[in-house]
């Protein structure tokens, strides 16, 4: 599940959310990626399970609930698209359009 790339100095960079959610992504995986990008969750190597953190997305708890609400808020801002239980990146759109005067 690792989504890192090397920087110019050979160090690891965490891929941005727009790259992680370029395709429709189930809510739990989208929440995991948001948590990694925010530095709240560790990133596991490609093909490795989520360790002991799957419960964050499959039970009621403050962290899982907050990550899900952040995904929904990004959807209401027009940054993500939501389709049932999946999310995908559609970009900031009008959010960064100066002619919109901050109106979405």
C-alpha positions as CSV (number, residue, x, y, z in Angstrom):
1,X,0.0,0.0,0.0
2,X,3.1,2.2,0.0
3,X,2.7,5.2,-2.3
4,X,6.0,7.0,-2.1
5,X,8.4,8.3,-4.7
6,X,12.0,9.4,-4.4
7,X,12.9,13.0,-4.2
8,X,15.9,14.5,-6.0
9,X,18.1,13.5,-3.1
10,X,16.9,9.9,-3.0
11,X,14.7,10.4,0.0
12,X,11.1,9.3,0.2
13,X,8.2,11.7,-0.5
14,X,4.7,10.9,0.4
15,X,2.4,11.1,-2.7
16,X,-0.2,13.8,-2.5
17,X,-3.9,13.0,-2.0
18,X,-4.7,13.9,-5.6
19,X,-2.5,11.0,-6.8
20,X,-3.7,8.6,-4.2
21,X,-7.4,9.2,-5.0
22,X,-7.0,9.6,-8.8
23,X,-9.4,6.6,-9.2
24,X,-12.6,5.7,-7.3
25,X,-11.3,4.5,-3.8
26,X,-13.4,2.8,-1.1
27,X,-14.1,5.0,1.9
28,X,-11.8,3.1,4.2
29,X,-8.8,3.2,1.8
30,X,-9.5,6.9,1.1
31,X,-9.5,7.6,4.8
32,X,-6.3,5.6,5.2
33,X,-4.6,7.7,2.5
34,X,-5.9,11.0,4.0
35,X,-4.5,9.8,7.4
36,X,-1.1,9.1,5.9
37,X,-0.9,12.4,4.0
38,X,-1.8,14.2,7.2
39,X,0.9,12.3,9.1
40,X,-1.7,10.6,11.4
41,X,-1.1,7.0,10.2
42,X,2.0,5.2,9.2
43,X,2.3,4.0,5.6
44,X,2.7,0.3,5.1
45,X,4.8,-1.2,2.4
46,X,3.2,-2.3,-0.9
47,X,1.2,-5.5,-0.5
48,X,1.4,-5.5,3.3
49,X,-1.8,-5.4,5.4
50,X,-2.9,-2.3,7.3
51,X,-1.3,-3.7,10.5
52,X,-3.5,-3.2,13.5
53,X,-5.1,0.0,12.2
54,X,-8.1,-1.3,10.1
55,X,-10.3,-0.8,13.2
56,X,-9.9,2.9,12.7
57,X,-12.2,2.8,9.7
58,X,-14.5,-0.1,10.7
59,X,-15.6,1.1,14.1
60,X,-16.9,4.3,15.7
61,X,-14.0,6.2,17.1
62,X,-12.8,9.9,17.0
63,X,-10.0,9.4,14.4
64,X,-12.0,7.3,11.9
65,X,-15.0,9.6,12.3
66,X,-12.8,12.7,11.8
67,X,-11.1,11.3,8.7
68,X,-14.5,10.4,7.2
69,X,-15.9,13.9,7.9
70,X,-12.8,15.4,6.3
71,X,-13.4,13.4,3.2
72,X,-17.1,14.5,3.2
73,X,-16.0,18.2,3.7
74,X,-13.5,17.9,0.8
75,X,-16.5,16.6,-1.3
76,X,-18.7,19.5,-0.3
77,X,-15.9,21.9,-1.3
78,X,-15.8,20.3,-4.8
79,X,-12.3,18.8,-4.3
80,X,-13.5,15.1,-4.1
81,X,-16.4,13.3,-5.7
82,X,-18.4,10.9,-3.6
83,X,-20.2,7.9,-5.1
84,X,-21.8,5.7,-2.5
85,X,-18.9,4.3,-0.4
86,X,-16.1,5.6,-2.7
87,X,-14.3,8.9,-3.2
88,X,-12.0,10.3,-6.0
89,X,-10.1,13.5,-6.6
90,X,-11.6,16.0,-9.0
91,X,-9.5,19.0,-8.1
92,X,-10.0,22.3,-6.4
93,X,-12.0,23.7,-9.3
94,X,-13.9,26.9,-8.3
95,X,-12.2,26.9,-4.9
96,X,-9.1,28.5,-6.5
97,X,-10.9,30.4,-9.2
98,X,-10.4,34.1,-8.5
99,X,-13.5,35.0,-10.4
100,X,-15.7,32.9,-8.0
101,X,-14.9,35.3,-5.1
102,X,-14.6,32.3,-2.7
103,X,-18.1,31.1,-3.7
104,X,-18.5,27.4,-4.5
